[in-house]
Amino acid sequence: MTRYKVILEYDGTDLIGWQENAQGPSVQSLLKDAIEKFCGARPDIVGAGRTDAGVHAVGMVAHFDLDGNTDANTVMRAVNFYLNNAPVSVLDCTVVYDDFNARFSCVARHYKYVVLNRSAKPVLNKNRVWWVPRKLDIEKMQIAGQQLIGKHDFTSFRASQCQAKSPIKTLDSCRIEQDGDNVIFEFSARSFLHHQVRNMVGTLVEIGLGAEYDIDAVLSACDRSAAGATAPASGLYFIRADYATDD
């Protein structure tokens, strides 16, 4: 048995998310289909994160086990061959130790959220950004974003269906920068609650549009209704996962 670590890129627009589900195509199901066509096996695939429907990735990490010791480059080329018409691509594939786990070995996860802040609607980037036509106050959002950094009870930014055992998370960084018409939000943490990033972005954008949220009060409320609306999935990207060692 050989364990493979893969780095994936995908467009989540027409996918139901990471998790395999009978409701439609997912990243997991498309990968399993491709691997099965390649070698007849349908392995369990563990990802560093479980992205929702409509969420994209440029560097999702996952692992799976296959019988034998097929060269990693051969696995990558074969899987990509069968993913040819799917919105998923394997960017890299390496053989790792048996104790490597894409989810539990991860020490940091990084997300990016893209807001298109202009009066004209998106065409080329439709389904890849959140279009906000009114001008955003970048400085106000940056000040509020800094208050989110650190160890907090993020219940106010947690989806009702979140299955995490605890709402306590440590947000390591929150960066908000303007790049032309795009406003880029970047978040890093060891782990996130369900919808945490989208709920933080939704609240920060409302602040940028003039809403008067006191972030400390929102956090203290421990109440989802105290924060802003959930930002659309279309603007969210899983960027990368960090590991303590290069397994």
Sequence and secondary structure as in RCSB ss.txt:
>XXXX:A:sequence
MTRYKVILEYDGTDLIGWQENAQGPSVQSLLKDAIEKFCGARPDIVGAGRTDAGVHAVGMVAHFDLDGNTDANTV
MRAVNFYLNNAPVSVLDCTVVYDDFNARFSCVARHYKYVVLNRSAKPVLNKNRVWWVPRKLDIEKMQIAGQQLIG
KHDFTSFRASQCQAKSPIKTLDSCRIEQDGDNVIFEFSARSFLHHQVRNMVGTLVEIGLGAEYDIDAVLSACDRS
AAGATAPASGLYFIRADYATDD
>XXXX:A:secstr
 EEEEEEEEE  TTS BSS BTTB  HHHHHHHHHHHHHS     EES   BTT EEEEEEEEEEESS   HHHH
HHHHHHHTTTSSEEEEEEEEE TT  TTTTEEEEEEEEEEE SSS  STTTTTSEE  S   HHHHHHHHHHH E
EEE GGGS TT   S SEEEEEEEEEEEETTEEEEEEEES   TTHHHHHHHHHHHHHTT    HHHHHHHT GG
GS     GGGEEEEEEEESS  
